[in-house]
Amino acid sequence: MSKKWILILAAGLATMASVPVARADAAFDACVEQLCVSPDQMNCWVKAGAELCADDGSCSDLEDHAGARILDKTGKKWKVETQYGTGWVNNRYMMVDSSFCPGL
């Protein structure tokens, strides 16, 4: 098999492998948006170890299970309102009660 065909095959496999991940990310994002409606509820929270970063770049550690209300999303960061303040949190620290979101 020529080098060209190996590269085409590798690119095709990489594309096919990313489709389920993209669907899972979209399902998770939809669930976050559905459940994260108030900093006082506990169906959506920010897990321990997360930093809440303000627009000016200053960051502070959040308590575990900080309820969150979604304000915005950019790339892999969510802008949230919590009882500890408002700022940006990395996507990997957002948690949801998956019993409310079939398919997760």
N, C-alpha and C positions, 0 to 999 in steps of 0.2 A: 504494500500500500504506500502511495506516495506521501510525502510530508504535507502537501497541500490537502489531501483528503483526511489525513489525521487531524489537521487543524480545523477543518470544516466539521468533522465528526465531534471533536471536543467542544467546539462552540455550540453545536446543536444540543449536546448532552447538558451543557451548562445552562442553556436557556430552559430546557425541559425541567431541570432540577429546581430552578428558581420559581416556577409557576406556583407550586404548592405553598412555598414560603410566602410569596406575595399575597396569596389568598388568605393564609393564616394571619398575616400582618393586618390585612384589611378587616378581617373578622374581629380581631382583637381591638383595633382602633374604633370600630363601630360600637363594640361593647363598652369601651372606655367612655366614649361620648354619650352613650345611653345611660350609664350608671353614675358617672361623675358629675352630679348636678348640684351638690352642696358639700361644703366642708364639714357638715354635721352628720352626714350619713356614713354608713360603714360597708356599703356594697362595693365601694371603690376606695382604694387607699394607696398611700405611698409607703413602701416597705423600708425597713431599717437600713441605714447606710447611705440613704439618698441625701444629696445636697440640693437645697433650694437656692437657686442663683438668680439674683435680681438683674434687671436690665443693665445696671452699671457694672456688672461682673462680680460683685461681692456675693459670697455664698455662705450659707449656714447649714448645719446638720439638722435634719428633721427627726422628730420622734417616730418610732415605728407605729404603723397603722394610723398615720395622719390622714384623716378624711380629706378629699380633694374635690374641688369643682374645676372643671376644664374651662379655660378661657381661650386657648389657641393651641395650635400645633405647628411646628416648623421642623421639618426633617424628622429626626428621632428624639425631639424634645417637646414636652408638653408644658404649656404655661398654665399653672394651677393656682388656685386660691386655697389656702389651708388656714387652720386656726393659728398657725405660726407665721403666716405672711404669704405674700404672693411672689411667684417667680417661676423659673424654668427647672424642670426635672427631666432627667434622662428617661427615655421610654422603658428601659429595662427595670426601673424601679416602680412602675405603675402596676398595681395589682387589682384584680376584679374578682367578685364572687361569680364563678363561671356557671353556677346553677341558674343564673338569670340570663345567660347567653348561650343558648343551645349551639352546638357546633364547635365550641372552644375545647 
